[in-house]
Amino acid sequence: MKRLLRALALLLDYPSESVKTHINDIRETLDSEQALSSIDRAMIAPLLRSYLQQELLSLQVDYSDLFDSSRALSLHFFEHIHGESRERGQAMLNLGEEYIAHGCFLQRDELPDYIPIFLEFISCLPETEIRDWLSQPAHVFAALAQRLDERQSAYAGIFHLLIKLAGKQPDAQAVKELLARNQQATETSVEEEWEEKPITFTTPQHQVPPSGIIARLKAAGKLIMSSSET
C-alpha cells in the first residue's frame, strides 16, 4: 500500500511537469496494486485520462479553480477540523512536531496538514499502522468526496478510494457536521480568508507531549496523528 499512497499523493498535489511526464508510470503502479479492484481503478481513471489529454497549464488552472476557490474544498485537515479557532495554530505545531519525531522534515513551503504530505508521511509507516491512520480523518475525506462529487470532479475518486483503503466507514454524524460547517464557506476564497504567517517547528516554547495530543484529539473524535517509528 505504500507505493499506492505515494501515487495518490502525487495525483492530489498541484499538477507538475514531472507528474504529467510520468503519468503512465503512476498508472502502472496503480494497475499492479493488489489492494485495488477493477472498480477501485475506475475511480481514478478519469483523473489519469485528464493528465494524458490536457495540457499542463490547463490541469493547473482547473486544479486552482477547484481547490483555491472555496474553503469547503481546502486540502488542509485543520481548515475543516478547527477552522479559524485558536486551536488551529497549536494543532499545526503539534502535527509538525509529530513529523519531526518520526524523522520526517518538510522540504517545501507547505503546511504540515496538507493532505498530499500526510499521505506521503503515512506511506513511510509500517503497513500494520497505515489503515488506522487513514481511518482517523475518514470523515474529512468523506466530506471532500461529497463536495467534489457535487462538482463532478475527477478528484473525488481519490477520496472515495482513501475511505475504502482505510477499511472503516466514517462517522456519519461527523461527516454531517463537517458538511454543515463548510456550507457557509462554499463561496469563500481560501486565499482571501486564510492568510497566516509561515509555521516553524524549531523548539516551541510550550510543547504538549504527543501522548497528550493524541488523547485530546481522540476524545474529541478528531484527526489522530500518532504512530511508532519505522
C-alpha positions as MATLAB code, in Angstrom:
seq = 'MKRLLRALALLLDYPSESVKTHINDIRETLDSEQALSSIDRAMIAPLLRSYLQQELLSLQVDYSDLFDSSRALSLHFFEHIHGESRERGQAMLNLGEEYIAHGCFLQRDELPDYIPIFLEFISCLPETEIRDWLSQPAHVFAALAQRLDERQSAYAGIFHLLIKLAGKQPDAQAVKELLARNQQATETSVEEEWEEKPITFTTPQHQVPPSGIIARLKAAGKLIMSSSET';
ca = [
       0.000    0.000    0.000;
       2.992    2.287    0.442;
       3.540    2.826   -3.292;
      -0.195    3.288   -3.777;
      -0.353    6.069   -1.194;
       2.622    7.823   -2.766;
       0.950    7.637   -6.162;
      -2.268    9.103   -4.758;
      -0.288   11.868   -3.042;
       1.259   12.826   -6.390;
      -2.125   12.869   -8.109;
      -3.696   15.012   -5.386;
      -0.858   17.529   -5.369;
      -0.640   20.589   -7.638;
      -0.103   19.282  -11.200;
       3.559   19.327  -12.212;
       5.514   18.631  -15.355;
       7.146   15.673  -13.624;
       3.835   14.010  -12.749;
       2.451   14.604  -16.237;
       5.596   13.147  -17.802;
       5.433   10.048  -15.620;
       1.657    9.590  -15.535;
       1.920    6.220  -17.311;
       4.330    5.029  -14.621;
       1.829    6.108  -11.976;
      -0.931    4.272  -13.827;
       1.207    1.131  -13.952;
       1.765    1.404  -10.213;
      -1.983    1.585   -9.643;
      -2.659   -1.291  -12.067;
      -0.149   -3.519  -10.266;
      -1.509   -2.770   -6.811;
      -3.188   -5.902   -5.482;
      -5.243   -3.904   -2.998;
      -7.196   -2.332   -5.864;
     -10.103   -3.940   -7.683;
     -11.234   -3.000  -11.166;
     -13.900   -0.814   -9.544;
     -11.228    0.937   -7.489;
      -9.144    1.629  -10.580;
     -12.197    3.015  -12.311;
     -12.430    5.670   -9.580;
      -9.035    7.049  -10.583;
      -9.272    6.512  -14.353;
     -10.871    9.917  -15.171;
      -8.068   11.786  -13.395;
      -5.396    9.740  -15.167;
      -7.059   10.460  -18.505;
      -7.054   14.171  -17.805;
      -3.270   14.063  -17.399;
      -2.967   12.312  -20.745;
      -5.395   14.537  -22.623;
      -4.906   18.032  -21.194;
      -2.004   20.456  -21.357;
      -0.172   21.096  -18.090;
      -1.383   24.685  -17.846;
      -4.978   23.527  -18.264;
      -4.522   20.979  -15.484;
      -3.061   23.628  -13.199;
      -5.829   26.131  -13.909;
      -8.519   23.506  -13.245;
      -6.782   22.498  -10.001;
      -6.551   26.089   -8.754;
     -10.123   26.885   -9.749;
     -11.278   23.869   -7.759;
      -9.222   23.867   -4.575;
      -8.444   27.578   -4.248;
     -11.952   28.818   -4.905;
     -13.620   27.577   -1.737;
     -12.529   26.830    1.810;
     -15.003   23.945    1.753;
     -12.580   22.158   -0.594;
      -9.401   23.012    1.280;
      -6.802   20.236    1.165;
      -5.666   21.070    4.700;
      -7.117   18.950    7.520;
      -7.247   21.637   10.149;
      -9.205   24.009    7.920;
     -12.094   21.546    8.284;
     -11.444   20.459   11.874;
     -10.525   23.744   13.560;
     -11.481   26.443   11.063;
     -10.278   29.817   12.348;
     -10.284   28.838   16.026;
      -7.267   29.417   18.248;
      -6.710   25.665   18.442;
      -5.603   25.575   14.835;
      -2.183   27.168   15.296;
      -1.207   24.857   18.137;
      -2.567   21.852   16.253;
      -0.337   22.767   13.316;
       2.701   22.983   15.571;
       1.843   19.676   17.226;
       1.476   17.971   13.864;
       4.785   19.372   12.672;
       6.438   18.001   15.799;
       4.899   14.592   15.106;
       6.522   14.593   11.671;
       9.893   15.562   13.125;
       9.595   12.901   15.841;
       9.267   10.293   13.089;
      12.241   11.635   11.180;
      10.198   13.460    8.531;
      11.150   17.024    7.650;
       9.178   19.287    5.340;
      11.336   20.329    2.406;
       8.772   22.572    0.730;
       6.830   25.699    1.552;
       3.664   23.917    2.629;
       1.793   23.488    5.897;
       2.047   20.075    7.597;
      -1.684   19.318    7.408;
      -1.674   19.399    3.593;
      -3.266   16.063    2.623;
      -0.681   15.018   -0.032;
       2.059   15.487    2.587;
       0.048   13.455    5.089;
      -0.281   10.621    2.566;
       3.454   10.664    1.881;
       4.109   10.583    5.611;
       1.906    7.592    6.394;
       3.348    5.765    3.380;
       6.595    5.599    5.373;
       4.923    3.918    8.358;
       4.590    0.167    8.977;
       1.875   -1.493    6.910;
       0.102   -2.572   10.095;
      -0.489    1.055   11.083;
      -1.486    2.603    7.767;
      -5.180    1.685    7.857;
      -5.574    3.069   11.359;
      -4.018    6.368   10.323;
      -6.239    6.577    7.253;
      -9.361    5.857    9.296;
      -8.875    8.843   11.603;
      -9.532   11.609    9.035;
     -12.076    9.490    7.139;
     -14.863   11.976    7.929;
     -12.825   14.753    6.282;
     -12.238   12.534    3.230;
     -15.962   11.776    3.047;
     -16.945   15.443    3.191;
     -14.446   16.300    0.459;
     -15.617   13.363   -1.658;
     -19.217   14.575   -1.487;
     -18.266   18.157   -2.313;
     -16.188   17.003   -5.281;
     -18.940   14.659   -6.474;
     -21.310   17.626   -6.494;
     -18.860   19.391   -8.800;
     -18.422   16.255  -10.933;
     -14.690   16.426  -10.303;
     -12.357   13.551  -11.133;
     -10.527   14.233   -7.865;
     -13.478   12.785   -5.933;
     -12.231    9.302   -6.818;
      -9.097    9.759   -4.727;
     -11.087   10.434   -1.574;
     -13.544    7.596   -2.184;
     -10.554    5.306   -2.597;
      -8.868    6.568    0.587;
     -12.026    5.812    2.550;
     -12.077    2.282    1.157;
      -8.381    1.762    1.906;
      -8.990    2.853    5.495;
     -11.286   -0.150    5.867;
     -13.688    1.765    8.095;
     -16.715    3.843    7.239;
     -16.515    7.413    8.537;
     -18.823    8.508   11.319;
     -21.992    9.729    9.629;
     -22.693   12.412   12.234;
     -19.132   13.771   11.962;
     -19.482   13.987    8.182;
     -22.850   15.749    8.516;
     -21.367   18.308   10.897;
     -18.421   18.991    8.588;
     -20.692   19.484    5.597;
     -22.946   21.830    7.565;
     -19.976   23.803    8.837;
     -18.491   24.077    5.371;
     -21.746   25.164    3.747;
     -21.184   28.770    4.794;
     -17.639   28.646    3.398;
     -18.527   27.225   -0.010;
     -18.174   30.536   -1.802;
     -15.319   31.860    0.337;
     -11.865   32.072   -1.215;
      -9.113   30.266    0.626;
      -6.590   32.897   -0.415;
      -8.761   35.747    0.879;
      -9.604   34.340    4.301;
      -6.729   32.004    5.091;
      -3.635   34.150    5.379;
      -1.178   33.101    8.068;
       2.484   33.534    8.822;
       4.680   30.536    7.966;
       4.752   27.887   10.662;
       8.129   26.995   12.157;
       8.941   23.937   14.210;
      12.129   24.964   15.996;
      11.988   24.366   19.739;
       8.461   25.530   20.531;
       8.198   27.064   23.988;
       5.159   25.107   25.141;
       5.280   21.634   23.654;
       2.497   19.256   24.558;
       3.644   15.631   24.880;
       2.478   13.593   21.859;
       0.525   11.238   24.073;
      -1.470   14.195   25.399;
      -2.165   15.469   21.888;
      -3.376   12.060   20.791;
      -5.597   11.656   23.838;
      -7.247   15.043   23.344;
      -7.871   14.553   19.644;
      -9.181   11.035   20.109;
     -11.543   12.155   22.849;
     -12.868   14.866   20.577;
     -13.348   12.438   17.691;
     -10.940   14.482   15.573;
      -7.901   13.668   13.490;
      -5.391   11.488   15.349;
      -1.771   11.937   14.379;
       0.065    9.054   16.016;
       2.388    6.244   15.069;
       5.602    4.474   16.013;
       8.840    4.970   14.091;
       9.564    2.724   11.156;
];
